[in-house]
Amino acid sequence: MLLASSMTIMAGATIAPSLPQMEEVFKETAHAAFMSRLILTIPALFIAILSPIAGFIIDNYGRRKTLIISLLLYAVAGTSGLYLKDIYTLLAGRALLGVAVAGTMTTTITLIGDYFDGTERRRFMGYQGSFMGLGGVVFIFLGGVLADLNWRLPFALYFFSLLIMVMAVKFIYEPDRIQRKTKSFSLKYLKHAPPRVLLIYFTAFLGFLFFYIVPMEIPFLLNDRTPVSSTIVGLSLGISILTGSVISYHYGKIKKQLSYHAIYAFTFTMMAMGYGIICFAEIYILFLAGLLLQGLGTGLLMPNSNLWLVNIAPSEIRGRMIGNLSFFVYTGQFLSPVFFNPLANLAGPQNGFGIIALIMLVFAASFLMMKVKR
């Protein structure tokens, strides 16, 4: 389950160091700069669209089968970049990868809610966030190394899901749970969702809208300001994710001391500080410092959102509620370039980071003023 969780962040992060090369390879294509960034984020659109449906499927037809099929599809779609010839078919392969991630992510989070309770659940959510981070560190670094050899080679890393699929076949079991067949897809539950559920969804959406600007823009900023190899780009992004992984590992202990609201406030404060440093950075070490700080914030974003929602969700509709969360997370991820590109064109990419830092400070202050409830 932890290894399968690492597949979710790997879906996009692995090829981030290749983006500048892809832009150069497809430069004759109309809107090549935007299209190359879309290769990174197009899976998120399909994750968002399919996650509520995945939640419906796993609640009605089982967790285990959905996970195994999703991991197989992950390998097929993820490695398509090794041989597809033009940017449009490459985008189609990445879209299919999004379908696979929707099933993988929704199932693993739901299984954590099924298998664990109380302190164990809180601790395991932290472990999941840590593994997602570690997976990002390993695969984004390897992606950078391979991108220096050829921009297509990072796509070979997606074969790793086949090993996890074999492990899932052997070790994952279908949990005992309340069976309730329904013809309603999970987004319909939003009409009756408690305000705190809507708050979780909205916060996760904002967090990933802001977070995904980093793998999308940092490779280009580093190349423009302090030209470095793809290996260094991958290492820099990997170090950022590593700090998030370390703090995720300790989420269970942090949650004992802080409310959900306070953890969200910390998340947005650290992200704002990191983005503020990136806004003014002119040398590599300052870019790295900014990435480290924002990593400390984002490392708590998903464990906090997942735990709060799993604790609220009844077991018979848990898959659908987690599917809703995935919808908002990946809608935010997909909309990152749509949100940031106009801002970057107007104020410049680095100034755009500064503007977003100010916005995040406002959200951090808002969470601090909310009623504290553990």
C-alpha positions in Angstrom: 0.0 0.0 0.0 2.8 2.4 0.8 4.7 1.6 -2.4 1.4 2.0 -4.4 1.0 5.4 -2.7 4.4 6.5 -4.1 3.0 6.0 -7.6 0.7 9.0 -7.3 3.3 11.7 -6.9 5.7 9.8 -9.3 3.1 10.2 -12.1 4.1 13.8 -12.7 7.3 14.4 -10.9 9.3 11.7 -12.8 9.3 13.6 -16.1 9.6 17.2 -14.7 13.4 17.4 -15.4 12.7 16.5 -19.0 10.3 19.5 -19.7 12.9 21.9 -21.1 14.1 19.2 -23.5 10.6 18.3 -24.5 9.9 22.0 -25.3 12.9 22.0 -27.5 12.1 18.8 -29.3 8.5 19.9 -30.1 9.4 23.5 -30.7 7.8 23.4 -34.2 4.4 22.5 -32.6 2.1 25.4 -32.0 2.2 26.6 -28.4 5.1 24.3 -27.6 5.9 26.0 -24.3 2.3 25.5 -23.0 1.9 22.0 -24.5 5.2 20.8 -22.9 3.9 21.9 -19.5 0.5 20.3 -20.2 2.3 16.9 -20.6 3.2 17.3 -16.9 -0.3 18.2 -15.8 -2.7 16.5 -18.2 -2.9 13.3 -16.0 -4.3 15.5 -13.3 -7.3 16.4 -15.4 -8.2 12.8 -15.9 -7.5 11.9 -12.3 -9.9 14.6 -11.3 -12.6 13.5 -13.7 -12.2 9.7 -12.9 -11.6 9.8 -9.2 -15.3 10.2 -8.2 -16.1 7.3 -10.5 -13.2 5.3 -9.1 -14.7 5.9 -5.6 -18.0 4.6 -6.8 -16.4 1.5 -8.3 -14.4 0.5 -5.2 -17.4 1.0 -2.9 -19.6 -1.2 -5.1 -17.2 -3.7 -6.7 -14.2 -4.0 -4.4 -10.9 -2.3 -3.5 -8.5 -5.1 -4.4 -9.5 -5.6 -8.1 -9.5 -1.9 -8.7 -6.0 -1.5 -7.3 -4.5 -4.4 -9.4 -6.1 -3.2 -12.6 -5.0 0.4 -12.0 -1.4 -0.6 -11.4 -1.3 -2.6 -14.7 -2.8 0.3 -16.6 -0.2 2.6 -14.9 2.6 0.6 -16.5 1.1 0.5 -19.9 0.2 4.2 -20.0 3.2 5.6 -18.1 5.8 4.0 -20.4 4.0 5.2 -23.6 6.3 8.2 -23.7 9.2 5.8 -24.7 7.8 5.3 -28.2 5.0 7.8 -29.0 6.2 10.1 -31.8 4.3 13.4 -31.5 3.1 15.6 -28.6 -0.6 14.9 -29.2 -0.3 11.1 -28.8 2.0 11.7 -25.9 -0.7 13.8 -24.3 -3.2 10.9 -24.9 -0.8 8.4 -23.1 -0.5 10.8 -20.2 -4.3 11.1 -20.0 -4.6 7.4 -19.7 -2.0 7.5 -17.0 -4.4 9.8 -15.1 -7.1 7.2 -15.3 -4.7 4.7 -13.6 -3.6 7.1 -10.9 -7.3 7.9 -10.1 -7.8 4.2 -9.3 -4.5 3.8 -7.4 -4.8 6.8 -5.2 -8.4 6.5 -4.3 -8.1 2.8 -3.5 -5.0 3.1 -1.3 -6.4 5.9 0.8 -9.7 4.1 1.2 -7.9 0.9 2.3 -6.0 2.8 5.0 -9.4 3.9 6.4 -10.6 0.3 6.1 -7.6 -1.4 7.7 -6.7 1.0 10.5 -8.4 3.0 13.3 -7.4 5.7 15.8 -3.7 6.1 16.5 -2.7 3.5 14.0 -4.7 5.2 11.2 -3.1 8.6 12.1 0.4 7.1 12.1 -0.1 5.2 8.9 -1.4 8.4 7.1 1.9 10.0 8.1 3.8 7.0 6.7 1.8 7.2 3.5 2.8 10.8 3.0 6.4 10.0 3.8 6.4 7.2 1.2 4.8 9.5 -1.4 7.6 11.9 -0.7 10.4 9.3 -0.8 9.0 7.9 -4.1 9.1 11.4 -5.5 12.7 11.9 -4.4 13.9 8.7 -5.9 12.0 8.9 -9.1 12.5 12.6 -9.8 16.2 12.2 -9.2 16.4 9.2 -11.5 14.3 11.1 -14.0 16.8 13.9 -14.0 19.8 11.5 -14.5 18.0 9.7 -17.3 16.8 13.0 -18.9 20.5 14.0 -19.3 20.9 10.9 -21.5 17.7 11.2 -23.4 14.4 12.9 -22.6 12.4 9.7 -23.3 14.3 7.5 -20.8 12.5 8.8 -17.6 9.3 7.2 -19.0 10.8 3.7 -18.4 10.6 4.3 -14.7 6.8 3.7 -14.9 7.5 0.0 -15.3 8.0 -0.1 -11.5 4.3 -0.3 -11.0 4.3 -3.9 -12.4 6.4 -5.0 -9.4 3.9 -3.3 -7.0 1.0 -5.0 -8.9 2.6 -8.4 -8.2 2.9 -7.5 -4.5 -0.7 -6.3 -4.5 -1.9 -9.6 -5.9 -0.1 -11.5 -3.1 -0.7 -9.2 -0.1 -3.7 -7.0 -0.5 -7.0 -8.4 0.8 -10.5 -7.2 0.4 -11.6 -5.7 3.8 -14.8 -6.5 5.6 -17.1 -3.5 5.3 -20.7 -2.5 5.1 -22.1 -3.3 1.6 -24.4 -0.6 0.2 -25.0 -0.7 -3.6 -25.8 2.7 -5.1 -26.3 4.2 -8.5 -25.1 7.7 -7.4 -21.7 8.9 -8.2 -19.8 10.6 -5.4 -19.9 14.2 -6.5 -23.7 14.2 -5.8 -22.8 13.8 -2.1 -21.4 17.3 -2.1 -24.9 18.7 -1.9 -25.3 17.3 1.6 -21.7 17.4 2.8 -20.9 19.0 6.2 -19.1 22.4 6.0 -15.8 20.8 7.3 -15.8 18.3 4.4 -16.2 21.1 1.9 -13.4 22.9 3.8 -11.1 19.9 3.3 -11.9 19.7 -0.4 -11.3 23.4 -0.9 -8.0 23.5 1.0 -6.7 20.5 -0.9 -7.6 22.2 -4.1 -5.8 25.4 -3.2 -2.8 23.5 -1.8 -2.2 21.6 -5.1 -3.0 24.6 -7.2 -0.1 26.4 -5.6 2.2 23.4 -5.0 2.3 22.2 -8.6 3.7 25.4 -9.8 7.1 24.2 -8.4 7.7 21.2 -10.7 6.1 23.1 -13.6 8.2 26.2 -13.4 11.4 25.6 -11.4 13.1 23.6 -14.2 12.7 26.7 -16.4 13.7 29.2 -13.8 16.8 27.3 -12.9 17.8 27.1 -16.5 17.2 30.8 -17.0 18.8 32.1 -13.8 21.5 29.6 -13.0 21.9 27.1 -15.9 22.1 23.6 -14.5 21.8 20.1 -15.8 18.6 18.0 -15.7 20.3 15.9 -13.0 20.6 19.0 -10.7 17.1 20.0 -11.5 15.9 16.6 -10.5 18.0 16.6 -7.4 16.7 20.1 -6.4 13.1 19.1 -6.7 13.9 15.8 -5.0 15.4 17.5 -2.0 12.3 19.6 -1.7 10.1 16.5 -1.7 12.5 14.8 0.8 11.9 17.5 3.4 8.2 17.0 2.9 8.7 13.2 3.3 10.5 13.7 6.6 7.8 15.9 8.1 5.1 13.6 6.8 6.7 10.7 8.7 6.2 12.6 11.9 2.6 13.6 11.1 1.2 11.3 13.8 3.2 13.1 16.5 2.4 16.5 15.1 -1.3 15.8 15.0 -1.3 14.9 18.7 -0.2 18.5 19.5 -2.0 20.6 16.8 -5.5 20.8 15.4 -6.3 20.2 11.7 -6.7 24.0 11.2 -3.3 24.8 12.8 -1.6 22.2 10.6 -3.1 23.8 7.5 -1.9 27.2 8.8 1.6 25.9 9.1 1.4 24.4 5.6 0.5 27.6 3.9 2.9 29.7 6.0 5.9 27.5 5.1 4.9 27.4 1.4 4.6 31.2 1.4 8.0 31.6 2.9 9.5 29.3 0.4 7.8 31.0 -2.5 8.9 34.4 -1.2 12.5 33.3 -1.3 12.2 31.9 -4.8 10.7 35.3 -5.8 14.0 37.1 -5.0 16.4 34.3 -5.7 19.2 34.9 -8.2 21.6 32.2 -7.2 21.1 28.4 -7.0 21.4 28.2 -3.2 18.5 30.5 -2.6 16.3 28.6 -5.0 17.2 25.5 -3.0 16.4 27.2 0.3 13.0 28.2 -1.0 12.3 24.7 -2.2 13.2 23.3 1.2 10.8 25.5 3.0 7.9 24.9 0.7 8.6 21.2 1.0 8.1 21.4 4.8 4.7 22.8 4.2 3.5 20.5 1.5 4.6 17.4 3.4 1.7 17.9 5.8 -1.0 18.9 3.3 -2.1 15.4 2.2 -1.8 13.5 5.5 -3.8 16.2 7.2 -6.5 16.2 4.5 -6.6 12.4 4.2 -6.9 11.8 7.9 -9.5 14.4 8.6 -11.7 13.1 5.8 -11.2 9.4 6.6 -12.2 10.1 10.2 -15.4 11.8 9.0 -16.4 9.3 6.2 -18.7 6.4 6.9 -17.1 3.1 5.7 -19.9 2.4 3.2 -19.2 5.7 1.3 -15.6 6.2 2.2 -14.4 5.4 -1.3 -16.7 8.0 -2.9 -15.7 10.7 -0.4 -12.0 10.0 -1.0 -12.8 10.1 -4.7 -14.2 13.5 -4.2 -11.0 14.6 -2.5 -8.9 13.3 -5.4 -11.1 15.2 -7.7 -10.3 18.5 -6.0 -6.6 17.7 -5.5 -6.0 17.0 -9.1 -8.3 19.7 -10.4 -6.0 22.1 -8.6 -3.0 20.4 -10.1 -4.3 20.5 -13.6 -5.3 24.2 -13.3 -1.9 25.3 -12.0 -0.6 26.3 -15.5 -4.0 27.9 -16.3 -3.8 29.9 -13.1 0.0 30.7 -13.2 0.7 31.4 -16.9 -1.3 34.6 -17.1 0.2 35.8 -13.8 3.7 35.0 -15.1 3.1 36.8 -18.4 1.8 39.8 -16.5 4.4 40.1 -13.7 7.1 37.6 -14.6 7.5 34.1 -13.3 9.5 35.0 -10.2 7.2 37.9 -9.3 4.4 35.4 -9.8 5.9 33.3 -7.0 5.9 36.4 -4.7 2.2 37.2 -5.4 1.2 33.7 -4.6 3.2 33.8 -1.4 1.1 36.8 -0.3 -2.1 34.9 -1.1 -1.0 31.9 0.9 -0.2 34.1 3.9 -3.8 35.3 3.8 -5.1 31.7 3.9 -2.7 30.8 6.7 -4.0 33.7 8.8 -7.6 32.6 8.0 -6.9 29.1 9.4 -5.4 30.5 12.5 -8.5 32.5 13.2 -10.8 29.5 12.7 -12.1 27.7 15.7 -9.4 25.3 16.9 -10.7 21.7 17.0 -8.6 18.6 17.2 
